[in-house]
């Protein structure tokens, strides 16, 4: 078993070398497209740009970490006479967090009084919230950290000097965002490093029912490409929390916080069930007191304050309930939070209304300040953390999605007069010349691959070019075998009539799935608790009547939201990890659709692939027959998960020359670790299975890595490539294959980017055939234009799917290693072809199938960990339970706790065997051996 405790050094993009940039090989129909990059020139900038850092003092013995406090201290420094004289201020720019960019060398300006090797202290007047009438003098230092030469970027873009230019690009981003960030009063709120949202929201996008509001904004990023610089601008959207009392928000977003009867409060038991929700919703929010803390000199209760007028604080942690949380007060001694506020803070006849809710800590790690949540007001302009529920996500999509034409107008408006990236403004003090219209770049439309079904039958070419084909009247390329259609009704006390499934039984036969005779149908109910027992009983009853059942249809009860996901996860966990049977799930409402030919085709696709069949194949493979194609991904715990919840790594790989069947391997690893720790084990498993199927090991490995961003490319090269090599050595030893050295190519599939492509302003008549009715490009758009690509590396953009809504997002493919020595045309043809082989789709998908399969397999692992990922899930362990067996857990680091919990869950010992029953059952994977070699996860 490979060690997963390795804590690799944190790398950035420039710490490794990658596959060299080849000469593009032209194929496909040529055309011009627009992209949301804007040409940027630095000719008006001085040659040297100076970067300084701010050093902030402690305030009230605490380090300054609050971004609003930093911004105010920087503002006060820039008001100093030194910056206000001689026009210095207009040549200074900041990101308002700790960096100052100057187009002048500050040290040589009149009155500077510091040098390049020393710092200067500016004294600013500060007013503490606790004593606003008493000014405090604070020293803030600046010191030079860089003198940058803009011509370093020229060398980089010309392809003559690959070096780390991230600092210079960061400086250009500060200049390019000067209007968005530097106006007084401010015109935007900044989220993260590059997203900007308006301060005033659209009233039509306020959702009072859940306490949120949708805002649309923009991001910008300056990038260095072959031949020059460009500024990427794109629209973004997120949900913000409406300013309101914290308790009101909790009740609006999660109605369980509302007592059943208006005149009552939550009981202690009900409140404890909601502790996880409370922490997930309130953690790290900026809040204001809705009361005035008693003055030590005159400790009398004060009146409550209107929302938004009290002291600004942050929710840094949580205690016990107000009734149980005790603390020591300098005057009142040991006292509960409830009694303290009732007796010494709130006005007479006012009392804490919700004493069973957790109190929040607005202090620090060494000096807690406990406050009941009903006395806190949420500060404006804060995005909601964590994932949205299905209802809110649907609302967000309706706000965020724009078609291509609307997107162009929206993006270019930001560079128009008074836009947040107004080009006239940028040409002024920041001295950046930005073209206000989108760049036009060269593109190609790739020909669709040829697909084949049984008997050599192929879909019509025009259907493929439109990105959609049907299989009615067609049989699968390789059909499976199913003697009996077994149906389990989950969550019901009795089975309904089986006659409604006759259409499905017939459809399976129509698409070529064979049986030993007339295919009988049997239906069994599965009700009662525990669910796994009732499901197993139903399955056993089916088998006693029909014999072995490799695939079972499970009818899920009608449910909404989280309950529907819970039911699905329960069934898949039982089927995969306990029963060892493939399942196809439909809801009870869909039983009525079993006469619909399209729906039946979709179900038949799933049945066949789980029976070991091949739904369709490429008519001619674009890669050599000895190539094993691999997909890999990692999924991480989301907001609301138990602390230290493990991440899940998945690897899938083709098992023959057809390249359409991808069994897979799953592993747990340390929470939120992106590097695949057990990659060598999983690659070895996939290679050994290939050897078992083919009698030899593959000559080539084409590895598609999903889920990593540009900053993690070096991690893939330095740590994961050696993991693949170790897996090859392990498999070679197991299979007794000496001197096994396959050629390895590793390609990252990057979907987390903001590049989009649009039709040119004037579309030639012969190019209209490549656009759909929404003016998105049809599948096959390839862009490898020099002006938006790296000068040094092998990368390209490929839009392989049909966009149903909004503007199509291409996948950015970046080659980490090219041991197979693939040309651009070879890799692009292979990659595009693989987008058409997803087993259960009748349309090309948005990125290549192996990477998509790895994502689906990792998501299946989340079903098994559902109790750890979901708030208020029955059987969810507490943090204390998870760490109960850890020696010296109180002294352990968070990293050590992550490692311990991932090992505990993976062990499958004791009460944890229901989450990940692998090692304890003598398996390396959680799925039962009976289905381990199938695509059970589809």
N, C-alpha and C positions, 0 to 999 in steps of 0.2 A: 504494500500500500504506500503510495507516494505521500510524503509529508505535505500538509497543507498549512503548516505554521510559519512558513517562510514569510518574512516581512520585508519585501524588496524595497530598495531605495526608490524614492519618488523621482520619476524621470519626467522630462518634458520632450517635446518633439525633436529638438535639436541634439539630443543626447545619443542618437543613433543614425546610421545611414540606412537608406532604403533602396529598393530596386531603381536602377538608373532610368532616367527619362529617355524612352526610345523615340525614334522618328515615327510620327503617326503614319499608319498605312491606310490609304484612302479607300473606302468602299461605301456603298449606299448612295441614295439620291441626295445631292448637295442642296443646301438652302441656307438662307440667313435667318437668324432668330434674334429677338431681343432678350436681354437678361437684366436682372435687377442689380447690376453693378454700374457705377458711374465713374467715369475717368477722373482721376485726381492727379494734379501736378503740383510740385513743390518748388517751382522755379523762383517764386517770390520770397521763399523762406531764406533766412541767412544760412550760410553753410553750417555753422555750429549752433546747436540747440542745447540749452543747459537744463539739467534736471536736479531738483532739490527735494529733500525729504523734510517733513515736519516732525518734530519730536514734542509730544504733549506731556505736561506735568500731571501728576496725580491730583484728583479733586476729591476732597474728603477722604484721603488715604486710599482711593481707588483709582486703578488705571482707567484711562479714557478709552472706552470701546464703543460707546454709542455714536452712531454715524451723525446724528443731529448735533451732538455736542462738538464733534470734530469739525463739522461744517461751520458752526458758529465761531469756534476758535480760529479757524482759517480765515473766515470773513473779517474778524477783528484784526488779525495780523495784516491783511491786505489793506486795511484802512489806515495803517501807520503812515506817518509822513514820508518815510523812505520810499514807499511804493507810490504814494500819491504825487510825489514831486517828479519832475523831469519826464513825465509820460511813461514811467516804468510800469505802472499798473496795467496799461493797455497791452503791454507785451508779455503779461504773465497770465497763465491759465492753470486751472487745477481740476482734478476729478473730485475734490472736496472730501478726500479720505486720508491724505497723507503725502501727496505728490504735488510739486509745483513745477510747471514747465515755463521756462523763460526764453524768449527770443533774444535776450541780452545777457551778457555775463554780469550778474548782479554784483560780484565782488569788486568790479572796477567802476561802479557807478558812484557818484558823489555821495558821501555819507554812509558808505557801505559798512565800513569798520569790521570786515571779516575777509578771509581769503579762501582759496579753493580747498585748503586743508583744514580750515577752522569753521566754526559755526557762529551764527549770530542769534542772540536772544532778543525777542520782542516781548515787551511786557504789555499784557492786555487786561482790561478791566472786566471781571466776571461777576455775575450775580447768581448765587446759589438759590435754588428753589425754596430751601428751608428758611433762608434769611435774605429775601430779595432786596431789602433796603440797605444791606451792608455790603458794599463792593469789596471784591477780593482781587488782588493783583496776581496774575499768573504768568509765569515765564514760558513762552513757546519758542522753540529753536528751529532754525532752518540750516541745512548744510548740504553742500553740493554732493551728489552721488554719481552724476554722469555728465560728461561733455560729449555729445553725439555729433557725428558727421553725417549729414544727409546723403552724401555721395556713397556711403556704405550701402544704402538701399539701391542706388543706381547699379553698383557692381553686382549686387544680389540678383536684381531683376534681369540683368544681362546674362546671367548664368555663368559668371566668371569667378564667383566667390561665395560658396555656400557657407553661411555662418548664422549664428543666432541673432536675428534682427528683431526679436520680439519687443525689446525695450524701445527701439525706434518706432515700431508700429504702435506701441502703447501711447507714445508721445503724440503721434499723428492722430490717434483716436481722441485724445484729450482736446486737441485743437479742433477736430471735426465736430465734436460734441459741445463746443463752447457755447453755442446759443441754447442748446437743449438743457444745459446744466447751469449756465452762469448768469441767467437773467435775474434781476431783482425788481419786483418780486418774482419768484420762480414760476416757470410756465409748465414744468413737467415734474413728475415724480419718477425717480430712477428705481428700477427693480433689477437686481443682479448687476452685472458689469456693463450691459449694453442695451437694455430695454428701457424705453421711456414712454410714460403714459400721461395723458392730460390730467390736470388737477380737477377739472370739472367733468363729471360723468354724464352720459346721456340718461336722462330720467326714465326713458323707456326701457333701459337695461337694468333697472333696479328691481331686484327680486325680494320684496319684503317678506315673502313667505318663508325664505330660508336665510335671511339676513345678509345676502350677498348682492353685489352688483357687477355686471360685466363691463370691462373697459377694453377698448382697442387702442393700441399704441404702435410704436415702431422701434426697431433696433437698427444699429449701424455698426459697421466694422470695416476698418481699412485693411486691405490685404495686398500682399506683394506677389505679382505674377510675372510671367515671362514678358519682358518689354516695358513694364510700368506698374503703377499703383492704381487701385480701384477701390471705391467705397461701396460696400454692400448695404442696401437698405431694404427692409422688409417689414410688413405688417405683423403684429403680434396681438394676442389677446389673453387676458387672464381675469380671474374672478377676484374682486376685492371685497373686503369685509366692510359693510356699511357702518359708519360711526354710530355707536349705540351702547347702552349698558351691556357689559359682558354677559350678564345673566340673560338678558333679552336675546342676545345672539345665540347662546347655548340652546335656549328653548326653541328659537326659530329654526335653527339648523337640525337639531335633534329633539323632536317633540317629547321624547321620553323624559326630558328634564322638567316637563310641565306636570305638576301634580294632577291626579285624577279628578280632584274636586277643588274648585277655586279657593275655598277657604282653608285648605290644608297645605302642608309642606311635604316634600319628599321624605320618606322614611329613611332611616339609616341604611337598611338593606337595599332599597332601590337606588340610593345615592351611590353605594359601593359598586353596584353593577355598572354605573356610569362613569366610574373614575377614569377608565381608559379613554372614553369619549372626551371627557373634560380635558385631560392632558393633551390629547391630540388637537383639540380645537383651540385651546387657550395658550399652549406653550409658546414662549418667546414673543407674544404679542406686546406691542407698546400700548400702555394704558395710562389713564389719568385717574387720580383719586377723585371720588365724588364727595369728599369730605375734607375739612381742614384739620390736619393733625393737631392735637392740643399743643399749645405753647408751653414749654417747660416752665417759663416764668409765670404763666397764668393758666394752669392746666384745667381749663373749664371746657365742657363740651361745646362744640361749635355747630352752626347750622350746616346742613348738607349743601353742597355746591352744585350748580347746574352742570350738566355734562360738558366735558371738554375744558373746564376752568381750573381743575386741580393740578397737582404736581404730576409731571410726566415720569413714568416708570416703565419697567419691563417685567413681564412674567418670567422669572428665572427658575422657578421650581414650584413644588407643591408640598404641602404638609398633610396633616390629618384633617379631620373635619373641624369646623370652628368650635364645636363642643368639646372635642378631645385634644386639640392642639394646645399645648401649654408652652409658655415662655416666661422668662424672668424679666420683669419690668423694674427699672431703677427706683421707682417710687412705690409701686403696688405689689412688688414681689412676684412670686409664682402665681400665674393667673391664666385662665383659658382665653383664647381669642374671642370667643363669644362673650364672656363676662367682661372682658376689657372694653370691647366696643359698646356693649349695652350700658355699662356703668360710667365710662370715662370719655367716650368719643361721640356717640350719637346724641342728638338732642333729647330732651326729656320726652318720655312716652314713645320713643322710637326704639325698635329692637331689631336684631338680626333675624331675618325672616326664613333663612335657609341654613340652619346651623349644621345640617348633616352633609353639606357640600364641602369639598376640600377647600382649604384656604390656599392662597397663592403667595409665593415668596417674591416680593418686589425688591429685596435687598441683594446681598452678595453671598458668596459661598461661606464667608466667615462671619457675616452679620445679617442673619435672616430678618426680614420684615414681613410679618404675616398679615394678610388682608382678606376679608371675605369677598368672594367674587361679585356679590351684589352691590358692592361699593366701588366698582371699577368701571370706567368708561373707555371704550376702544378708540384709540387715536385714529384719525383719518389716514387714508392712502396706504393701507396695508393689504398686500395680496394674501389670499387664503393659502396656507401651506398644505401639502399633501394632495391626494387625489380627490377629485370631485365624485359625487355619486352619479349614477346613470342619468338621473333627471336633470341635474345641473350641467352635466357634461353635454347633454343634448342641447340645452339652452345656449351653452358657450359656443357650440359648433354653429348654431344658427346665427350667432353674432359675428363669429370670426371668419367664416367661410366667404370668400369672394371669388367670383369668376375672373378669368384673365383680364378682361377689359376693365372691370372695376378695380382690380388690383393695380394695374398700371397707373390709373388715375390717382389712386390712394397713395402709392409709393412716390410718384413724381411730385405730388403736392407738397411733400415734406421739404423739397429743395426749391420750391417756389417762394416768392416774397412772403415773409412772415411765417414760413414753415420752420420746423425745428432744426432743419439743416439748410436753411436759406443760403443759397450759393453766394448771393451778394454780401451777406454778413460774413461768410467764411472767407471771401476774398478780401475783406477788410482787415481787422486786427489779426485774425489767425493766419492770413496770407496763404490760404489754400485755394487753388483754382479747381473747382469741381464742375464738370459738365452736367447741366440740369436734366438731361435726357438719358435714357437707358442706352447702354452699349449694345451694338449689334455684333454678333459673333457668328462664325461659321459652324454649321451643324450638318448632320447627315440623318437620313431616315433609313434604318436598316430593314432589309427584307425579312418578312416573317418566316420562322422555320416551318418545315413541313412536319405535320403530326400524322401518326398512323394508328388505326384501330385494327381489329380482327379482319382478316382477309385483305389487308392492304388498303382498307377504306380510309379516305382522308376528308377532313372538313373542307368546305369550300374556301377558296383563297380570299374572297371578299369578306367572309365571316371572320377569318383570322385577322385581316388588316383592320377591321373595325373593333377587334379585341373581344370578340364573343362568338362562341360556336355552340351548337347543341349536338346531343348524341342520340336523339330519338331515332330509332331504326338502326342503331349501330351496336355492335357487340364489342366488349372490352378486348384490348390487345392480348391479354392473358387473363382468362376468367378463373375465379376460384370455385370451390366446391362447398355446397351447403345443403345438407339433407333435410333439415327441419328449420322452419322459422319459429324461433322461440321468443316470446314476448313476456316481459315482467312489468306489471303495473306497480310502480313504486309509490308508497304512501297511501294506498287504498286497501280497504279490507276485503275486497272481492274483485275478481277479474271480470272485465266486460266481455262482450261478444268478440269472438275472433274473426267474424266474417268481414269486419271493416279492413282487415289486413290482407285480404285476398289480392287486392290490386298490387300490393308490395311484393307478395310472393310471385305473382305473375311477372312483375317488372324485373325481378332478379333473374328470372329465366330468360326474359326478352333480351337482357343485356349480356347473356352468355353464361351466367353463373349456373353451374351444373348441379344435379342431385342424382341420387341412385334410383329414384322413381318419382312419383308424384310427391311434391314437397308438402308434408303436413304442417299445420300451424297449431301451436300450443301457447296458451296464455295463463300466467300465474300471478296472483297478487303478492305484494310484499308490504306488510304493514307491521307496526309495532316497534318497540325499542329493545335493544339497540338496533339501529338501522342495518348494520352489517349482518346481524343474525337473521333478520327478516329477509334481506336480499339473498343471503346464502341458502336459506330454507327454500325460497322460491326457485332459485337456480337448481338446487338438488332435486326438487320436485319435477322441474322441466326435464332434467337429464334422466330421471327414473322413468319418464314416459317416452323419451325420444332418443336416448343415448347421448353421445358426446355432442356438445354445442360449442363450436369455436367462436361464434359471434352471437350475441343476444341483443335484441331490441328492447330498450328500457323506456317506458312511458313515464315521464316526470309529471307531477301534479302542476296544475296552473298556479303560478306564484309570481311575485313581482320583486324586482330589485335584488337585495341581498339574499332573500330566502331562496330564490331560484338558483343563484350561484351556489348557495350552501347545498341544495339538493343535488346539483350536478357534481359538486366536489365529493359529496358522500358516496354517490354511485361510482365515480371513477376511482376513488381511493379503495373501495371494496373490491371492485373488479380487477384493478391492476395489481394491488399489493397483497390481496388475500385470496381471491378466487382464481386468478390467472385466466380471465376470460375477456375477450374483446367485447366492447359494448358500443352500440350506436344509440344515442339518446334523442328523443323528440318529446315535446310537451303534449299534454292531453289535448290541447286545442288543435295541434297539428294532425291529430288522428283523422280529423275531418278532411285534411288535405291529401290523404293517401289515394285520392283519385286524380290528383293533379299530376300531369306527366312530368313537368319540370321538377316538382318536389320529389317525385319518385326517382327521377334520374339522380338527384342529389343524394338521396339515401342509398341508392344502388352503388354510387361511387364509393361511399364510405364502407359499405359492406365488402365490396370486392377488394379494396386495398387491405382491409383487416383480415381477409381470408388469404392474403399472400399473393393476390393477383396484381396485374399491372393494367391500369385503366387505359393509358395511351403511352406511346413512345415517340421519340424523335425518329423521323424517317431515316435520317443519317446523322450519326453522332459527329460532333465537331471536335471531339477529343479522342485520344488514342484509347483502344480498348483496355489497356492495362492501367487506366487512371482511376484511382479511388477519390471520389469527391466528398469533401467533408464540410459540415457546417458546425459552428460553435457559437454559444451565447451564454450569458449569465444574467439571471434576473435577481433583483434585490428586494428586500422587504420594503413595503410602502408605509406611509404614515398610518398609525393605529396598530402596527405590529408590536408584539412583545419586544422589550428591550433585548438586544443581542440576538434577535432572530437571524438564523443563517441565511446566506444567499444560496442560490441553486445554479450549478453549472451543468450545461448540456452539450453533448457532442453527438452528432449523427453522421453516418457515412454510407455511401452507396456500397452495394455488395456484389455488383456484377457489371458487365460492360454496358447494359441498357441504361444504367444510371437513373432509375426511377424509384427504386425501393431503398429506404433509408432507415434501418434499425438504429437505435441510439443507446447512449449511456448517460446516467445521471449521477451527480454527486452533490453533497452539501459542502459548503465551505464557509469560512469566516464571514460574518455579517458585513455586507457592502464592499467586499473585496472583489474587484473586477478581474484581476488576474486569475486564470483558471488553475487552481492549485494542483489538481489531480489530472492534468491534461495527459501526462504520460500514460497513466493507467487506462484512461478512456480511449486514447489512440491505439494502445496495444490491444484492447478488447475489439475495436473495430477491425484492426488488421488481422487478428486471429480469426474473426468471423469471415472476412474476405477469403482468407486462406482455406478455411473449411468449405466454402462454397465453390472456390475456383481451383483449389489444388496448388496454388502459388500465391505469393504476395504481389501487390501492385507495383508496377515500375514507377509510377508517378502518384503524387498526392497533391490535389488541388484543394486548398483549404480556404474556406470563406468564413471570416470572423465577423460576427454581428455585434452591435452594442457598444463599440468603443469610439471615443471621440478622438480628434486629432492629437490632443494632449496625451493620449494613451497609446499612440502608435509605437513609441519607443518601448513601452512595456511589452507589447506583442513581440517585437523583434528580440528583445534581450532575454525575456523569460519564457514566452510561450513557444517560440521556435525551438529552443533547446528541449522543451517539454515534448514536442512532436518527435524530435530526434531520439529522445530517450524511449518514447513509446515504440519507435521503429526497432530499436535495439532489443527491447523486451520481447516484442512479437517475434523477431527473428530468432531469438534464443528459444522461445517456446515452440516455434515451428521448425526449428533446426535448419534454418536458412543462413548459411555463412555469408559474411561480407555483404549484407543487405544495405544498400545505400540508395533509396529512392530519390528521385528528383522532387523537390518540394517547392510549390508556389503558394504564397499566403496573400490573400486579398481581403482588405477590410471593406465591409459594406456600411457606408456611413449615411444614415438617414437624418441625423440630427444637424442639419445644416439649413441655411436660409437662401440657397440659390434656387431661382425659378427661371423658367424660359417661357417666352411669349412669342406669338406670331409677329412678323415684321409689320411695320406700319402699312406697307404696300405689299400685299400678298400676290405673287404671280399666279396666273390661272392654273398653271400646271402644279402648283404647290398646295392648292386648296384641298386636294384629295388627302393631304396629310393632316388635316384639321377636322375635329368633330364639330357637332352642332353648338358646343359651348366655346369653341375656338381654343380648346386645349389640343395639344398634339396627340395623335393616335399612337399606339405602342410602337416603339422603335427609335425614338429621338436620341441620337448620340451626339454629345458635344465634347470635343477635345481641343477647343480653340486655345491657342497659346496665351491669349490675353486674359484668360481666367483660370489658367492652370499653373502649377508649380514650374519654375524654370529647371528643376533638377529631378523631378520624380515622375513616376509612371502612374497616372491617374486619368480618370475620365468620368463624365456624367452620362447616365443612361436612364431614360424614362421608358420603362418596359410595360407599363400598365395602362389601362383605360381609366381616366379620372371620371368618377361618377358625380362628384361635387367639387366646388371650389376650383383652385388652380392646381394642376398636377405637380407633385414634388418628385423630382428625379432622385435616383440613388447615386451617391458619389462613391466610386470604387477607387481604392488606393492600394497599390501593390507594395507590400512590405518586403517580400522576397520573391524572386523569379527564377528559382532553380530549374524550372521546366523550360526556361528561355522562350516563353510565349511572346509572339509579336502582339502589338496592339490589336490588330485585326483578329488574330486567333483568340485572344482572351475575350474580346468584346463579343465575338460570335458565340463562344462557349457560354458566356455569362447570359447573353440575351436568350439563347436557346433554353437554358435552365429555368428561366422565368416562365416558360410555357409548360413545365413538367410537373407543376404542383398537383398532387394526386386527386384532390377533391374539388378542383376548380375547372371551370370551362371558360376561363379567361386568363390571360397572362397576369402574373402578380407583380408587385411593385419592386421587388428585389429577388435575387436568385433563390430557387427553391431550397437548397440545402441550408442556407442561413435562416430562411423562414421556418423550416422544419425544426431547427435547433431552438428557435424562439418558442415554437409550439410545445416542444418537449419540456423546456424549462417551465413554461406556464403550467403544464400538467403537474410538474413537481409542486407548484403552488397549491394545487388541489389537496395534496397530501398534507401540506403545512397549513391548511385553511384555519384550523383552530388557533394557530400562532399569529396569523396575519389579520384576523378579524376581531374587532371589538365586540365584546359580550357574546362570543361564541361559546356554546356549552363545552365544558371541559378545558377551556383556555387556562393554561397555567399562569401563575403570577411570576413576577420577576424574582421574588423571594424563593419560590419553589424551584425555579430553574437554577438558581445559584446555591441552593441549600447544601449540595454535596461538595462544593468547591472549598478547598482549604484556603483560609485567609482571604476570603472573598472581599472583606472590607478593605483590605490593603491592595487588592489587585487593580491593575489598570483596566480601562475600558477595552483595550485591545486583548488583554488576557481573558477578560470575561467573554468577549466575542468568540475567542478560540475555544473556551471551555464549553459554551452552550452549543456551538456547532458540533463539537465532538460528542456531547451528551445526546443530542437529538439523533445524530448519525448512528450512535451505538445501538439504538433500538432496545435498550435494556429497561426493564421495569415499566413504569407508567408511560415511558416515551415510545414504546413499541408500536403504537398506533399511528405515529406521525411518519416514521421513516423506517419501516421494517426491512432492513437490508442486512447489515452486519450480524445482527442477532439471529437472523434466519439463515446465515451462512451464504448470503449473496453480496455481491458488490453493488448491485443496483436495487432500487426499491421494487421494481416490477417483478412479478413472478416469472420463473423460467419458462413457463408454458407460453408466454406472450412476448418474452424478451427479444425475440428475433423478428417481431412484427412491427408494423407502424401503428401500434396501439394508441398512440398519442394524437392521432388525426381525428 
